């Protein structure tokens, strides 16, 4: 019986470790979660309070705009020439550096021209490509026989269009 008491006393060292672990977990949560979040919240509040007309901003919905007017809790933003929209200050995600129209112009130029020349030429020519799976010609019967109703019209009073059995696409083979 006495030896059982000695073994129980030796296991008592884990109680101090458990107490230390209980104190360490809240500290880890504070330093890894709570403190960085409150720091970010303060920075966001300072940024929202320091906004001035003429500054370029990015909203949380991804709109780039210029501040026209600042109210107590809202902003008047110009998103395009002559287009002004009212936002709350919390909708502004960040104030952009002074790079106003250069980025937008570069993106527009990239859309207009193909840099590497690998684009598809959609010009019409005499070659046709058959996109049907079975390779049948256009004269074959359609997959599902339909009764052709020439008097059918849609809601607008225009003749109703019927789907065709096969699709033909013209392709440029010279490329």
C-alpha positions as CSV (number, residue, x, y, z in Angstrom):
1,X,0.0,0.0,0.0
2,X,2.7,2.4,0.8
3,X,4.5,1.9,-2.5
4,X,1.3,2.9,-4.3
5,X,1.4,6.3,-2.6
6,X,5.0,6.9,-3.7
7,X,4.1,6.2,-7.3
8,X,1.2,8.7,-7.2
9,X,3.4,11.4,-5.7
10,X,5.9,10.9,-8.6
11,X,3.2,11.6,-11.2
12,X,2.4,15.0,-9.6
13,X,5.0,16.8,-11.7
14,X,2.6,16.8,-14.7
15,X,0.2,19.1,-12.8
16,X,2.6,22.0,-13.1
17,X,3.0,21.3,-16.8
18,X,-0.8,21.3,-17.3
19,X,-1.1,24.6,-15.5
20,X,1.7,26.1,-17.6
21,X,-0.1,24.8,-20.8
22,X,-3.4,26.4,-19.7
23,X,-1.7,29.8,-19.3
24,X,0.3,29.5,-22.5
25,X,-2.7,28.8,-24.9
26,X,-4.4,32.2,-24.3
27,X,-1.1,34.0,-24.7
28,X,-0.5,32.3,-28.1
29,X,-4.0,33.2,-29.2
30,X,-3.5,36.8,-28.1
31,X,-0.2,37.2,-29.9
32,X,-1.1,35.3,-33.1
33,X,-4.7,36.3,-33.6
34,X,-6.1,39.1,-31.5
35,X,-3.2,41.6,-31.6
36,X,-2.5,41.5,-35.4
37,X,-6.3,41.9,-36.1
38,X,-6.6,44.9,-33.8
39,X,-3.5,46.4,-35.4
40,X,-5.0,46.0,-38.9
41,X,-8.3,47.5,-37.7
42,X,-6.5,50.6,-36.4
43,X,-4.5,51.0,-39.6
44,X,-7.7,50.7,-41.6
45,X,-9.5,53.3,-39.4
46,X,-6.6,55.7,-39.8
47,X,-6.5,55.3,-43.5
48,X,-10.3,55.9,-43.8
49,X,-10.1,59.0,-41.6
50,X,-7.1,60.5,-43.6
51,X,-8.7,60.3,-47.1
52,X,-8.7,63.6,-49.0
53,X,-10.3,64.6,-52.3
54,X,-8.1,63.9,-55.3
55,X,-6.6,60.6,-53.9
56,X,-7.0,57.4,-56.0
57,X,-8.6,54.5,-54.1
58,X,-9.5,50.9,-54.6
59,X,-12.9,49.8,-53.2
60,X,-13.6,46.4,-51.7
61,X,-15.6,45.5,-54.8
62,X,-12.5,46.2,-57.0
63,X,-13.5,49.6,-58.4
64,X,-10.6,52.1,-58.9
65,X,-11.8,55.6,-58.4
66,X,-10.8,59.2,-57.5
67,X,-12.2,60.8,-54.3
68,X,-14.3,63.9,-55.2
69,X,-15.8,64.7,-51.8
70,X,-15.5,63.4,-48.2
71,X,-18.4,63.5,-45.8
72,X,-18.6,62.3,-42.2
73,X,-19.3,58.6,-43.0
74,X,-19.3,58.6,-46.8
75,X,-17.3,59.5,-49.9
76,X,-18.2,60.7,-53.4
77,X,-16.0,58.8,-55.9
78,X,-15.5,59.4,-59.6
79,X,-15.2,56.0,-61.3
80,X,-15.1,57.4,-64.8
81,X,-15.2,60.8,-66.4
82,X,-18.5,62.4,-65.3
83,X,-19.6,59.2,-63.4
84,X,-19.8,59.8,-59.6
85,X,-20.9,57.3,-57.1
86,X,-21.5,57.6,-53.3
87,X,-19.7,55.0,-51.1
88,X,-19.4,54.6,-47.3
89,X,-15.8,55.0,-46.1
90,X,-15.6,51.3,-45.0
91,X,-16.0,50.3,-48.7
92,X,-12.5,51.7,-49.4
93,X,-9.9,48.9,-49.2
94,X,-6.7,50.9,-49.9
95,X,-5.4,54.2,-51.1
96,X,-3.5,53.7,-54.3
97,X,-0.2,55.4,-55.1
98,X,-0.1,58.1,-57.8
99,X,-0.3,55.9,-61.0
100,X,-3.6,57.2,-62.3
101,X,-4.4,56.4,-65.9
102,X,-1.2,54.7,-67.1
103,X,-2.2,51.2,-65.9
104,X,-5.6,51.4,-67.4
105,X,-4.3,52.6,-70.8
106,X,-1.7,49.8,-70.9
107,X,-4.4,47.2,-70.3
108,X,-6.6,48.6,-73.0
109,X,-3.7,48.5,-75.5
110,X,-3.0,44.8,-74.6
111,X,-6.6,43.9,-75.4
112,X,-6.5,45.6,-78.8
113,X,-3.5,43.7,-80.2
114,X,-2.2,40.2,-80.0
115,X,1.4,40.2,-78.8
116,X,2.6,36.8,-80.0
117,X,0.5,36.4,-83.1
118,X,-1.1,33.1,-82.0
119,X,-4.6,34.4,-82.2
120,X,-7.3,32.8,-84.3
121,X,-8.2,34.6,-87.6
122,X,-12.0,34.7,-87.9
123,X,-12.0,35.9,-91.5
124,X,-14.3,34.0,-93.8
125,X,-12.8,31.9,-96.6
126,X,-13.9,28.9,-98.7
127,X,-12.8,26.0,-96.4
128,X,-15.3,24.3,-94.1
129,X,-14.7,22.1,-91.0
130,X,-17.4,19.6,-90.1
131,X,-17.9,19.5,-86.3
132,X,-20.4,16.6,-86.2
133,X,-19.3,13.6,-84.3
134,X,-20.3,11.0,-86.9
135,X,-18.9,12.7,-89.9
136,X,-22.1,12.6,-91.9
137,X,-22.9,15.2,-94.5
138,X,-25.4,17.9,-94.3
139,X,-27.9,16.0,-96.6
140,X,-28.3,13.2,-94.0
141,X,-31.4,13.1,-91.9
142,X,-31.3,15.1,-88.7
143,X,-30.8,13.3,-85.4
144,X,-34.4,13.8,-84.3
145,X,-37.0,14.2,-87.0
146,X,-39.1,17.3,-86.5
147,X,-42.3,18.5,-88.0
148,X,-41.5,21.8,-89.7
149,X,-43.9,24.5,-88.7
150,X,-43.3,27.5,-90.9
151,X,-46.0,29.6,-89.1
152,X,-44.4,29.3,-85.6
153,X,-43.5,32.6,-84.0
154,X,-41.9,33.5,-80.7
155,X,-43.1,36.1,-78.1
156,X,-41.9,39.0,-80.2
157,X,-43.8,38.0,-83.3
158,X,-40.7,37.0,-85.2
159,X,-40.3,33.6,-86.9
160,X,-39.1,31.0,-84.4
161,X,-35.6,29.7,-85.2
162,X,-35.1,25.9,-85.3
163,X,-31.8,24.2,-84.3
164,X,-29.9,22.6,-87.1
165,X,-28.6,19.0,-86.9
166,X,-24.9,19.8,-87.6
167,X,-22.6,22.8,-87.3
168,X,-20.2,23.8,-90.0
169,X,-17.3,26.2,-89.3
170,X,-15.0,27.7,-91.8
171,X,-11.4,27.6,-91.0
172,X,-8.3,29.2,-92.4
173,X,-5.9,26.3,-93.4
174,X,-3.1,28.7,-94.7
175,X,-1.9,29.5,-91.2
